[in-house]
């Protein structure tokens, strides 16, 4: 009976022309439009093309010098060249589009780092410099954060030297012992820190727009597929077919399991069609690991179907189900990198995005597209199944006929 | 011997007592009518009988099986026709019936045989491959009933099965119910339409505010109000003053008004009619029509509750 309930739902949804348009035609068209329209943002040549930026330095401490000379001019020399300007010049060169962005180092930069306080490096950009400033912001914030951490270590080391009376000669007269230790740490680790940031940027850039949006839209429209099934469940509650099933042989467990299985069938069929279509007609490389693709798809479908059950349980009318689904799906998609590239997002958004199933599902497909294997995506599958279980649990508890 | 026994059944939703200590019995092969306005508690009572709701207290026994202990046994002998068209509009009539047959545990050749039989009963065999959303309201209702007959239930519970359909389909449904009953099926039939209940049912329970306020055969119920007539007057702007004046007349049992219609129950309709007309005249209310009916279930309900059934 379970399978009859699930297969009937699959049949009902796939006979609905509007549902088909939303589940299959729309993602295919949107991938095509975004793939061509935003291709420039994913062009790897653009990413490594060297550019120039201005630096306004309000700080007279050692750390800003280290940052400008060692990080910006040495470590990042392949990505950009820098020149120091004052504030008025910075405004002019930004306005005249001589540079895409300007880094403004605050007055207390060195002091804040030495005192292990949060530092804020301001990056100003003009209309043409949005993406480049995001790259620069990512590099500078990574550096500043790691430098602060380094300082915490330097303070601790300094305390240890003092406690055990270990001699440490300050190489330059007039600087503190902790600053000297930090300088040593930074010399050894600073380059590594920056390399990591560059690698992250580069990794994002290696996907084509078509590939990026195929994965992002697949995840988003899986949720829309589930929402079609959700609406069906709520409609069935309204027209008493759910009650009628319950008054026949199946009990509540069979009914709920059948409905959940139905949602999974709907999403799995949709995912299969979209992956095959984008592979054949758009040339999207979903990765070499078929097992990985299958598992991340299955986990994503499980989470999407569970999300659908949750909405079906809390929505009282089909209209409410529609509205709630739209709200959740669009929020999840924006946070999960479905609208614009993840690397352009601020760190806070990236942190919040980790609570959405889109983030993990997309990350899984993304890594597989970059050539990773099954073991890389297994943790993501685990997280998606865990999220699905939470949605499903909440949905089952509130499910009514 | 009683086929269905309901003892002291109650169900509340928060502060609302939807079903309030209801008790009655139904014999095997009986067509039993359940009458009452919206919100009387009929649907809640039916939901408990069909295992969809658990009672707060009381018991239900159908065909010798206790609902609380043997719900699966009851499901095997019970067919339920919900008030809504509980079918899948994008599936054909045959696909719908195949699905519902499977939900009743049928499969293989027996399932096909029962689906054909159900289509026959619905009189829609030649349109079996058409989608439900292409059917008229009456045809949908017929398939809605046919879906409840696939497993040959011993008792059929029908919740307002003729709402919003054409006279031809209504006649077909009423004839079907009588035919099934002649073949031995016990039927519980709820409706707003008293003429249907009067036509089909041998015994009737009238429900209001969650309670059974009257129970008996049509004759027994009519006797409750004696040999009284219902005078129905259509007018305009009937106010409380008019009804109060009529209520004050000697020989008037009760008066209600809904919209432009005034209903008066009286044993002496011949004597009071002239006085009633003069009240309308004095109050400058134009009378459009007057209709006098002998006592029926509507007047019984009016007498018992002071309200019209479809208020």
Contacts between the chains, C-beta under 8 A, distances in Angstrom:
chain1	res1	chain2	res2	distance
A	1	B	102	6.6
A	1	B	103	6.6
A	1	B	105	7.9
A	4	B	99	6.6
A	4	B	102	4.7
A	4	B	103	7.4
A	8	B	88	7.1
A	8	B	91	7.6
A	8	B	99	5.3
A	11	B	91	6.9
A	11	B	95	7.7
A	12	B	88	5.6
A	12	B	90	5.6
A	12	B	91	6.7
A	15	B	90	4.3
A	15	B	91	7.6
A	16	B	90	6.2
A	238	B	84	7.6
A	239	B	84	4.6
A	239	B	85	6.5
A	239	B	86	5.8
A	240	B	82	4.1
A	240	B	83	7.2
A	240	B	84	4.3
A	240	B	86	4.3
A	241	B	86	4.5
A	241	B	87	7.1
A	241	B	88	7.0
A	243	B	47	7.5
A	243	B	50	7.8
A	243	B	52	5.2
A	243	B	82	6.4
A	243	B	86	7.3
A	244	B	80	6.5
A	244	B	82	5.8
A	244	B	86	4.3
A	244	B	100	7.6
A	244	B	103	7.9
A	244	B	147	7.7
A	245	B	103	5.6
A	246	B	51	7.0
A	246	B	52	5.7
A	247	B	50	4.3
A	247	B	51	6.1
A	247	B	52	6.0
A	247	B	75	6.8
A	247	B	78	7.2
A	247	B	80	4.5
A	248	B	75	6.5
A	248	B	100	7.0
A	248	B	103	3.9
A	248	B	104	5.1
A	248	B	151	7.9
A	249	B	72	7.4
A	249	B	75	5.9
A	249	B	76	7.8
A	249	B	103	6.1
A	249	B	104	6.0
A	249	B	105	5.0
A	250	B	103	6.3
A	401	B	52	6.4
